[in-house]
Amino acid sequence: MSRTEFVLATAIILFVAFCLGWFANWLLHRFTRVAADDVAQLDRMSQELHEAEETRDQAITYLQQREAELTNQLSQTEAELRAAMDGLRDARHEAEELRSHLNRSGAASAE
């Protein structure tokens, strides 16, 4: 094989390799290409997802505020209940003392 034949064979092999690479690249881009409609749909879906996340965050904030309000209201109601129970206990104790005093005074006057 002469030098010219070697250079020519090498050039043909390199050209064929270049053509195969170009064809493989074209096939790859042909099958992985994203249509404009798909991009628009992905943009719309991402916008809807963003809006849904904002709505979720607002709902979480509202629920946290509502929970704090209800917890505060429950604490106040429990405090009022304790105060009412203490007042009722004191009133019962006082009524019992008055009954015993009346019973003693009634027993003393009967004698």
Long-range contacts (C-beta under 8 A, 24 or more apart in sequence): none
